[in-house]
Amino acid sequence: MSDNSEANIATADALTLLLHNQHAIGAAIEEITKWLSENGVGGVAANATTAMETLDTNAQAITNTIMRLRQS
């Protein structure tokens, strides 16, 4: 295996771990958002929803990068 392939695998593995963390953070924000909505803090819940949308967008970009690294 070439050094470049090994580096790509290591990078993809690291990005995968970060992606898992990102999903966990998103799940936590979702739970907090639900609680905020149920307790009358709709404005803050809306901000949290925006943060979740950003996490989702970035998660897709990270996933695409992981796939490109694993295919090279």
Residue, then its C-alpha position, 0 to 999 in steps of 0.5 A: m500500500s502506498d504512503n498516499s493510500e495509507a494517509n487517505i485511510a488514516t484521514a478518512d478514519a479520523l473524519t469518520l470519528l469526527l462525523h460520529n461526534q457531529h451526529a452525537i452533538g446534533a442529537a443532543i441539540e435536538e433533545i435540548t431544542k425539544w425541551l426548549s420548545e416544550n418550555g416556552v423558549g421558542g426563540v432559543a429553540a429556533n436558533a438551536t434548529t438553525a445550528m442543527e441544520t448547519l451540522d447536517t449540511n456539514a455532515q454531508a460535506i464530511t461524508n462526501t470527503i470520506m467517500r472520496l478519500r476511501q475511493s482514492 
